[in-house]
Amino acid sequence: MIHKHILIVLFTFLSTAIAIGQEELSEEERTTFKEKVRESAQNTTTIVSDFKQTKHVSVLDNDIVSKGKLKFKDPNKVKWSYTEPFDNTAIFKNNALYVIEEGKTNTIDLGANKIFKSLNSLIVQSIKGDMFDESQFDITYFKTSNGYLVRFAPIERRLRRYIAAFELQFTKDDATVVSVRLIEPNSDFTHIEFVDRKQNVAVGDSEFKH
């Protein structure tokens, strides 16, 4: 049961519907785009953003919508503070996940399991947008009317048991991530939109206390 709970927590924090009329990038366009994303990621030390999360579960009549605030600090501190419909917080740091609900903190050692460690790495990398590791993913690049869409399909067999694919939507101008969509093997998905995103603003270490 604890493994199932951990996966649910991780899936909740990863999550842009696919744009109509998308066109696959040429090799030259892919190279230019990846360079732009990596430059943006390398120059990003902090991120603060509101977010809206939509969880679609096929057996439910209505999607589950949550809202909150994300704070990220390089290299690997991430804090998700949910404010609607319930107050709870998840903090990733030092290879551990701290889940705070109703004043109680549960600690999960992500380093003790390769899959959970990989998922944690995906969370950090997807927030910054720098995750073009073709040894781990089959990657497809598209341009859309709003920017770029990149689809990642895990190669590792054990990871594919939990994630069928995930998609990152990037802005056209500065190639920053504006939404993440995680698709599970049963076609359920989690979609997170980042709103009023700010980069390189002051974020103290005290924000990640638990």
C-alpha atoms as an extended CHARMM CRD file, in Angstrom:
* protein
*
       210  EXT
         1         1  MET       CA              0.0000000000        0.0000000000        0.0000000000  PROA      1               0.0000000000
         2         2  ILE       CA              2.8030000000        2.4300000000        0.7730000000  PROA      2               0.0000000000
         3         3  HSD       CA              4.2350000000        2.0480000000       -2.7420000000  PROA      3               0.0000000000
         4         4  LYS       CA              0.8460000000        2.7760000000       -4.2680000000  PROA      4               0.0000000000
         5         5  HSD       CA              0.4880000000        5.8560000000       -2.0610000000  PROA      5               0.0000000000
         6         6  ILE       CA              3.9200000000        7.1500000000       -3.0920000000  PROA      6               0.0000000000
         7         7  LEU       CA              3.1230000000        6.7340000000       -6.7690000000  PROA      7               0.0000000000
         8         8  ILE       CA             -0.1720000000        8.5820000000       -6.3840000000  PROA      8               0.0000000000
         9         9  VAL       CA              1.6450000000       11.4660000000       -4.7040000000  PROA      9               0.0000000000
        10        10  LEU       CA              4.3040000000       11.5900000000       -7.4110000000  PROA      10              0.0000000000
        11        11  PHE       CA              1.7850000000       11.3600000000      -10.2390000000  PROA      11              0.0000000000
        12        12  THR       CA             -0.2090000000       14.1640000000       -8.6820000000  PROA      12              0.0000000000
        13        13  PHE       CA              2.7460000000       16.5170000000       -8.9840000000  PROA      13              0.0000000000
        14        14  LEU       CA              3.7110000000       15.6810000000      -12.5310000000  PROA      14              0.0000000000
        15        15  SER       CA              0.9540000000       16.3400000000      -14.8770000000  PROA      15              0.0000000000
        16        16  THR       CA             -2.0560000000       21.1500000000      -22.1990000000  PROA      16              0.0000000000
        17        17  ALA       CA             -4.1040000000       19.1670000000      -24.1310000000  PROA      17              0.0000000000
        18        18  ILE       CA             -2.4970000000       18.3260000000      -27.4910000000  PROA      18              0.0000000000
        19        19  ALA       CA             -2.8390000000       21.2560000000      -29.8280000000  PROA      19              0.0000000000
        20        20  ILE       CA             -4.7580000000       20.8870000000      -33.0630000000  PROA      20              0.0000000000
        21        21  GLY       CA             -2.7100000000       21.1410000000      -36.2470000000  PROA      21              0.0000000000
        22        22  GLN       CA              0.6630000000       20.3610000000      -34.6760000000  PROA      22              0.0000000000
        23        23  GLU       CA              3.6120000000       19.8640000000      -37.0150000000  PROA      23              0.0000000000
        24        24  GLU       CA              6.7000000000       17.7970000000      -36.2470000000  PROA      24              0.0000000000
        25        25  LEU       CA              9.9540000000       19.7520000000      -36.0860000000  PROA      25              0.0000000000
        26        26  SER       CA             12.7200000000       19.1880000000      -38.5930000000  PROA      26              0.0000000000
        27        27  GLU       CA             16.1350000000       18.0590000000      -37.3680000000  PROA      27              0.0000000000
        28        28  GLU       CA             17.4870000000       21.5890000000      -37.6430000000  PROA      28              0.0000000000
        29        29  GLU       CA             14.4770000000       23.0020000000      -35.7910000000  PROA      29              0.0000000000
        30        30  ARG       CA             14.8850000000       20.3920000000      -33.0350000000  PROA      30              0.0000000000
        31        31  THR       CA             18.5130000000       21.3470000000      -32.5320000000  PROA      31              0.0000000000
        32        32  THR       CA             17.6910000000       25.0590000000      -32.3260000000  PROA      32              0.0000000000
        33        33  PHE       CA             14.7840000000       24.4480000000      -29.9650000000  PROA      33              0.0000000000
        34        34  LYS       CA             16.7720000000       22.1990000000      -27.5900000000  PROA      34              0.0000000000
        35        35  GLU       CA             19.5840000000       24.7240000000      -27.4110000000  PROA      35              0.0000000000
        36        36  LYS       CA             17.0960000000       27.4520000000      -26.5060000000  PROA      36              0.0000000000
        37        37  VAL       CA             15.5190000000       25.2800000000      -23.7770000000  PROA      37              0.0000000000
        38        38  ARG       CA             18.8760000000       24.3050000000      -22.2780000000  PROA      38              0.0000000000
        39        39  GLU       CA             20.0220000000       27.9240000000      -22.2440000000  PROA      39              0.0000000000
        40        40  SER       CA             16.8290000000       28.9390000000      -20.4490000000  PROA      40              0.0000000000
        41        41  ALA       CA             17.1770000000       26.0590000000      -17.9550000000  PROA      41              0.0000000000
        42        42  GLN       CA             20.8200000000       26.8450000000      -17.2170000000  PROA      42              0.0000000000
        43        43  ASN       CA             19.9300000000       30.4700000000      -16.5060000000  PROA      43              0.0000000000
        44        44  THR       CA             17.0520000000       29.5640000000      -14.1710000000  PROA      44              0.0000000000
        45        45  THR       CA             17.8680000000       29.4470000000      -10.4590000000  PROA      45              0.0000000000
        46        46  THR       CA             14.3450000000       29.8010000000       -9.0320000000  PROA      46              0.0000000000
        47        47  ILE       CA             10.7580000000       29.5330000000      -10.2140000000  PROA      47              0.0000000000
        48        48  VAL       CA              7.6080000000       30.7470000000       -8.4660000000  PROA      48              0.0000000000
        49        49  SER       CA              4.2610000000       30.0810000000      -10.0950000000  PROA      49              0.0000000000
        50        50  ASP       CA              0.5990000000       29.5580000000       -9.4010000000  PROA      50              0.0000000000
        51        51  PHE       CA             -0.7820000000       26.3770000000      -10.9010000000  PROA      51              0.0000000000
        52        52  LYS       CA             -4.0390000000       24.6880000000      -11.7960000000  PROA      52              0.0000000000
        53        53  GLN       CA             -4.0860000000       20.9030000000      -11.7760000000  PROA      53              0.0000000000
        54        54  THR       CA             -6.7150000000       18.7880000000      -13.5050000000  PROA      54              0.0000000000
        55        55  LYS       CA             -6.8230000000       15.0570000000      -12.8130000000  PROA      55              0.0000000000
        56        56  HSD       CA             -8.8860000000       12.9870000000      -15.2600000000  PROA      56              0.0000000000
        57        57  VAL       CA             -9.9370000000        9.5370000000      -14.0670000000  PROA      57              0.0000000000
        58        58  SER       CA            -12.0390000000        7.5370000000      -16.5150000000  PROA      58              0.0000000000
        59        59  VAL       CA            -14.2240000000        5.9570000000      -13.8220000000  PROA      59              0.0000000000
        60        60  LEU       CA            -15.2370000000        9.3630000000      -12.4010000000  PROA      60              0.0000000000
        61        61  ASP       CA            -17.9450000000       11.5770000000      -13.8740000000  PROA      61              0.0000000000
        62        62  ASN       CA            -16.0380000000       14.8080000000      -13.2140000000  PROA      62              0.0000000000
        63        63  ASP       CA            -12.3880000000       15.7880000000      -13.3330000000  PROA      63              0.0000000000
        64        64  ILE       CA            -10.6420000000       16.6150000000      -10.0540000000  PROA      64              0.0000000000
        65        65  VAL       CA             -9.4030000000       20.2270000000      -10.0590000000  PROA      65              0.0000000000
        66        66  SER       CA             -6.8600000000       21.5820000000       -7.5850000000  PROA      66              0.0000000000
        67        67  LYS       CA             -4.9990000000       24.8810000000       -7.3000000000  PROA      67              0.0000000000
        68        68  GLY       CA             -1.9190000000       26.0780000000       -5.4950000000  PROA      68              0.0000000000
        69        69  LYS       CA              1.5670000000       27.5530000000       -5.7410000000  PROA      69              0.0000000000
        70        70  LEU       CA              4.8480000000       26.0260000000       -6.9090000000  PROA      70              0.0000000000
        71        71  LYS       CA              8.2760000000       27.1030000000       -5.6630000000  PROA      71              0.0000000000
        72        72  PHE       CA             11.5100000000       25.7370000000       -7.1090000000  PROA      72              0.0000000000
        73        73  LYS       CA             15.1070000000       26.4330000000       -6.1350000000  PROA      73              0.0000000000
        74        74  ASP       CA             18.0960000000       25.0830000000       -8.0110000000  PROA      74              0.0000000000
        75        75  PRO       CA             19.3230000000       22.4150000000       -7.9930000000  PROA      75              0.0000000000
        76        76  ASN       CA             16.5700000000       20.1850000000       -6.6350000000  PROA      76              0.0000000000
        77        77  LYS       CA             14.2630000000       21.8340000000       -4.1040000000  PROA      77              0.0000000000
        78        78  VAL       CA             10.5870000000       21.7700000000       -5.1000000000  PROA      78              0.0000000000
        79        79  LYS       CA              7.5560000000       22.7840000000       -3.0440000000  PROA      79              0.0000000000
        80        80  TRP       CA              3.9400000000       22.2480000000       -4.1030000000  PROA      80              0.0000000000
        81        81  SER       CA              1.5070000000       24.0930000000       -1.8190000000  PROA      81              0.0000000000
        82        82  TYR       CA             -2.0910000000       23.1240000000       -2.5320000000  PROA      82              0.0000000000
        83        83  THR       CA             -4.7160000000       25.6410000000       -1.4270000000  PROA      83              0.0000000000
        84        84  GLU       CA             -7.8730000000       24.3580000000       -3.1790000000  PROA      84              0.0000000000
        85        85  PRO       CA             -9.8930000000       22.3250000000       -2.4690000000  PROA      85              0.0000000000
        86        86  PHE       CA             -7.6990000000       21.3000000000        0.5020000000  PROA      86              0.0000000000
        87        87  ASP       CA             -4.5610000000       22.6500000000        2.1310000000  PROA      87              0.0000000000
        88        88  ASN       CA             -1.6120000000       20.2890000000        1.8850000000  PROA      88              0.0000000000
        89        89  THR       CA              2.0280000000       20.5350000000        0.8830000000  PROA      89              0.0000000000
        90        90  ALA       CA              4.6410000000       18.3370000000       -0.7360000000  PROA      90              0.0000000000
        91        91  ILE       CA              8.3480000000       19.1880000000       -0.5430000000  PROA      91              0.0000000000
        92        92  PHE       CA             11.0520000000       17.4580000000       -2.5740000000  PROA      92              0.0000000000
        93        93  LYS       CA             14.6010000000       17.9730000000       -1.3430000000  PROA      93              0.0000000000
        94        94  ASN       CA             17.7300000000       16.0090000000       -0.4350000000  PROA      94              0.0000000000
        95        95  ASN       CA             16.4070000000       12.9130000000       -2.2270000000  PROA      95              0.0000000000
        96        96  ALA       CA             13.3390000000       12.7680000000       -0.0200000000  PROA      96              0.0000000000
        97        97  LEU       CA              9.6600000000       13.6580000000       -0.2850000000  PROA      97              0.0000000000
        98        98  TYR       CA              7.8930000000       15.2990000000        2.6500000000  PROA      98              0.0000000000
        99        99  VAL       CA              4.0930000000       15.2500000000        2.5220000000  PROA      99              0.0000000000
       100       100  ILE       CA              2.4170000000       17.6000000000        5.0000000000  PROA      100             0.0000000000
       101       101  GLU       CA             -1.2890000000       17.0640000000        5.6710000000  PROA      101             0.0000000000
       102       102  GLU       CA             -3.2820000000       18.3790000000        8.6290000000  PROA      102             0.0000000000
       103       103  GLY       CA             -0.0830000000       19.3630000000       10.4230000000  PROA      103             0.0000000000
       104       104  LYS       CA              1.4730000000       15.9050000000       10.1100000000  PROA      104             0.0000000000
       105       105  THR       CA              4.5650000000       15.1770000000        8.0150000000  PROA      105             0.0000000000
       106       106  ASN       CA              5.2230000000       11.8760000000        6.2770000000  PROA      106             0.0000000000
       107       107  THR       CA              8.7440000000       11.3270000000        4.9560000000  PROA      107             0.0000000000
       108       108  ILE       CA              9.5060000000        9.1130000000        1.9680000000  PROA      108             0.0000000000
       109       109  ASP       CA             13.0720000000        8.1860000000        1.0230000000  PROA      109             0.0000000000
       110       110  LEU       CA             13.1530000000        8.4960000000       -2.7610000000  PROA      110             0.0000000000
       111       111  GLY       CA             16.7270000000        7.2700000000       -2.9580000000  PROA      111             0.0000000000
       112       112  ALA       CA             15.7390000000        3.8360000000       -1.6840000000  PROA      112             0.0000000000
       113       113  ASN       CA             13.9020000000        2.9890000000       -4.9040000000  PROA      113             0.0000000000
       114       114  LYS       CA             15.2110000000        3.4900000000       -8.4480000000  PROA      114             0.0000000000
       115       115  ILE       CA             11.7660000000        4.1230000000       -9.9300000000  PROA      115             0.0000000000
       116       116  PHE       CA             10.8180000000        6.7430000000       -7.3250000000  PROA      116             0.0000000000
       117       117  LYS       CA             14.2110000000        8.3910000000       -7.7420000000  PROA      117             0.0000000000
       118       118  SER       CA             13.6370000000        8.5580000000      -11.5050000000  PROA      118             0.0000000000
       119       119  LEU       CA             10.1990000000       10.0980000000      -10.9900000000  PROA      119             0.0000000000
       120       120  ASN       CA             11.6400000000       12.7060000000       -8.6580000000  PROA      120             0.0000000000
       121       121  SER       CA             14.2560000000       13.5710000000      -11.2700000000  PROA      121             0.0000000000
       122       122  LEU       CA             11.5060000000       13.9140000000      -13.8810000000  PROA      122             0.0000000000
       123       123  ILE       CA              9.6380000000       16.3720000000      -11.6680000000  PROA      123             0.0000000000
       124       124  VAL       CA             12.6600000000       18.6480000000      -11.2690000000  PROA      124             0.0000000000
       125       125  GLN       CA             13.6890000000       18.4150000000      -14.9110000000  PROA      125             0.0000000000
       126       126  SER       CA             10.1780000000       18.9520000000      -16.2500000000  PROA      126             0.0000000000
       127       127  ILE       CA              9.7600000000       22.1240000000      -14.1990000000  PROA      127             0.0000000000
       128       128  LYS       CA             12.9600000000       23.5340000000      -15.7130000000  PROA      128             0.0000000000
       129       129  GLY       CA             12.2660000000       21.9860000000      -19.1170000000  PROA      129             0.0000000000
       130       130  ASP       CA             15.7330000000       20.4610000000      -19.5770000000  PROA      130             0.0000000000
       131       131  MET       CA             15.1410000000       16.7220000000      -19.9890000000  PROA      131             0.0000000000
       132       132  PHE       CA             16.1110000000       15.6770000000      -23.5120000000  PROA      132             0.0000000000
       133       133  ASP       CA             17.7530000000       12.3820000000      -22.5580000000  PROA      133             0.0000000000
       134       134  GLU       CA             17.2300000000       10.0910000000      -25.5460000000  PROA      134             0.0000000000
       135       135  SER       CA             18.7290000000        7.1640000000      -23.6410000000  PROA      135             0.0000000000
       136       136  GLN       CA             15.6790000000        7.2760000000      -21.3370000000  PROA      136             0.0000000000
       137       137  PHE       CA             12.8980000000        8.4660000000      -23.6780000000  PROA      137             0.0000000000
       138       138  ASP       CA             11.5680000000        8.2540000000      -27.1790000000  PROA      138             0.0000000000
       139       139  ILE       CA             11.1000000000       11.9770000000      -27.8290000000  PROA      139             0.0000000000
       140       140  THR       CA              8.9120000000       13.6280000000      -30.4580000000  PROA      140             0.0000000000
       141       141  TYR       CA              8.9780000000       17.3770000000      -31.0870000000  PROA      141             0.0000000000
       142       142  PHE       CA              6.1350000000       19.4660000000      -32.5030000000  PROA      142             0.0000000000
       143       143  LYS       CA              5.4330000000       23.1270000000      -33.1670000000  PROA      143             0.0000000000
       144       144  THR       CA              1.9590000000       24.4180000000      -32.4790000000  PROA      144             0.0000000000
       145       145  SER       CA              0.1030000000       27.6850000000      -32.8290000000  PROA      145             0.0000000000
       146       146  ASN       CA              1.1010000000       28.5580000000      -29.2490000000  PROA      146             0.0000000000
       147       147  GLY       CA              4.7160000000       27.3710000000      -29.1950000000  PROA      147             0.0000000000
       148       148  TYR       CA              6.1710000000       23.8930000000      -28.9220000000  PROA      148             0.0000000000
       149       149  LEU       CA              4.9570000000       20.5300000000      -27.6650000000  PROA      149             0.0000000000
       150       150  VAL       CA              7.3660000000       17.7370000000      -26.7410000000  PROA      150             0.0000000000
       151       151  ARG       CA              6.1640000000       14.2020000000      -26.0650000000  PROA      151             0.0000000000
       152       152  PHE       CA              8.3050000000       11.8370000000      -23.9720000000  PROA      152             0.0000000000
       153       153  ALA       CA              7.6880000000        8.0760000000      -23.9200000000  PROA      153             0.0000000000
       154       154  PRO       CA              9.7960000000        6.1820000000      -21.3350000000  PROA      154             0.0000000000
       155       155  ILE       CA             12.0590000000        3.4650000000      -22.6940000000  PROA      155             0.0000000000
       156       156  GLU       CA             12.6850000000        1.7550000000      -19.3450000000  PROA      156             0.0000000000
       157       157  ARG       CA             10.2230000000       -1.1200000000      -19.0170000000  PROA      157             0.0000000000
       158       158  ARG       CA              9.5110000000       -0.7250000000      -15.3010000000  PROA      158             0.0000000000
       159       159  LEU       CA              8.8280000000        2.9970000000      -15.6690000000  PROA      159             0.0000000000
       160       160  ARG       CA              6.3980000000        2.2820000000      -18.5150000000  PROA      160             0.0000000000
       161       161  ARG       CA              4.2530000000        0.3650000000      -16.0160000000  PROA      161             0.0000000000
       162       162  TYR       CA              3.4060000000        3.7120000000      -14.3900000000  PROA      162             0.0000000000
       163       163  ILE       CA              3.8470000000        6.2950000000      -17.1650000000  PROA      163             0.0000000000
       164       164  ALA       CA              2.7580000000        5.8090000000      -20.7780000000  PROA      164             0.0000000000
       165       165  ALA       CA              3.9770000000        9.2500000000      -21.8150000000  PROA      165             0.0000000000
       166       166  PHE       CA              4.1190000000       12.8470000000      -20.7510000000  PROA      166             0.0000000000
       167       167  GLU       CA              4.0050000000       16.0760000000      -22.6840000000  PROA      167             0.0000000000
       168       168  LEU       CA              5.5470000000       19.4700000000      -22.0350000000  PROA      168             0.0000000000
       169       169  GLN       CA              4.1830000000       22.6280000000      -23.6290000000  PROA      169             0.0000000000
       170       170  PHE       CA              6.7700000000       25.3780000000      -24.1650000000  PROA      170             0.0000000000
       171       171  THR       CA              6.3310000000       29.0410000000      -25.0360000000  PROA      171             0.0000000000
       172       172  LYS       CA              7.3640000000       30.1840000000      -28.4980000000  PROA      172             0.0000000000
       173       173  ASP       CA              9.5110000000       33.1350000000      -27.4310000000  PROA      173             0.0000000000
       174       174  ASP       CA             11.6620000000       31.9340000000      -24.5430000000  PROA      174             0.0000000000
       175       175  ALA       CA             10.9900000000       28.1540000000      -24.5090000000  PROA      175             0.0000000000
       176       176  THR       CA              9.8570000000       27.9780000000      -20.8940000000  PROA      176             0.0000000000
       177       177  VAL       CA              7.4310000000       25.3130000000      -19.6810000000  PROA      177             0.0000000000
       178       178  VAL       CA              3.8150000000       26.4630000000      -19.3590000000  PROA      178             0.0000000000
       179       179  SER       CA              2.1500000000       23.1020000000      -18.7730000000  PROA      179             0.0000000000
       180       180  VAL       CA              2.8450000000       19.4290000000      -18.1530000000  PROA      180             0.0000000000
       181       181  ARG       CA              0.5830000000       16.5090000000      -18.9600000000  PROA      181             0.0000000000
       182       182  LEU       CA              1.2130000000       13.0280000000      -17.5560000000  PROA      182             0.0000000000
       183       183  ILE       CA             -0.5470000000       10.1210000000      -19.2550000000  PROA      183             0.0000000000
       184       184  GLU       CA             -0.9000000000        6.8460000000      -17.4040000000  PROA      184             0.0000000000
       185       185  PRO       CA             -1.0580000000        3.4290000000      -19.1220000000  PROA      185             0.0000000000
       186       186  ASN       CA             -4.8490000000        3.2930000000      -18.6880000000  PROA      186             0.0000000000
       187       187  SER       CA             -5.1550000000        6.7080000000      -20.4320000000  PROA      187             0.0000000000
       188       188  ASP       CA             -6.0020000000        8.5850000000      -17.2300000000  PROA      188             0.0000000000
       189       189  PHE       CA             -4.0020000000       11.7920000000      -17.0900000000  PROA      189             0.0000000000
       190       190  THR       CA             -2.9170000000       14.7030000000      -14.9360000000  PROA      190             0.0000000000
       191       191  HSD       CA             -2.5790000000       18.1430000000      -16.4950000000  PROA      191             0.0000000000
       192       192  ILE       CA             -0.8500000000       21.0460000000      -14.7420000000  PROA      192             0.0000000000
       193       193  GLU       CA             -0.9720000000       24.6040000000      -16.0720000000  PROA      193             0.0000000000
       194       194  PHE       CA              1.4900000000       27.1520000000      -14.7230000000  PROA      194             0.0000000000
       195       195  VAL       CA              0.0240000000       30.6490000000      -14.2660000000  PROA      195             0.0000000000
       196       196  ASP       CA              1.8660000000       33.9100000000      -13.5780000000  PROA      196             0.0000000000
       197       197  ARG       CA              5.2060000000       32.1190000000      -13.6390000000  PROA      197             0.0000000000
       198       198  LYS       CA              8.2240000000       34.1210000000      -12.4180000000  PROA      198             0.0000000000
       199       199  GLN       CA             11.8740000000       33.1110000000      -12.7600000000  PROA      199             0.0000000000
       200       200  ASN       CA             14.9510000000       34.0660000000      -10.7410000000  PROA      200             0.0000000000
       201       201  VAL       CA             13.0520000000       35.7920000000       -7.9400000000  PROA      201             0.0000000000
       202       202  ALA       CA             14.1270000000       35.5310000000       -4.3170000000  PROA      202             0.0000000000
       203       203  VAL       CA             13.2510000000       32.1590000000       -2.7460000000  PROA      203             0.0000000000
       204       204  GLY       CA             14.7800000000       31.4320000000        0.6590000000  PROA      204             0.0000000000
       205       205  ASP       CA             15.7490000000       28.0110000000        1.9570000000  PROA      205             0.0000000000
       206       206  SER       CA             13.2210000000       28.5310000000        4.7490000000  PROA      206             0.0000000000
       207       207  GLU       CA             10.4610000000       27.9520000000        2.1650000000  PROA      207             0.0000000000
       208       208  PHE       CA             11.4050000000       24.2700000000        2.1090000000  PROA      208             0.0000000000
       209       209  LYS       CA             11.2750000000       23.5770000000        5.8380000000  PROA      209             0.0000000000
       210       210  HSD       CA              9.0090000000       20.7090000000        6.8570000000  PROA      210             0.0000000000
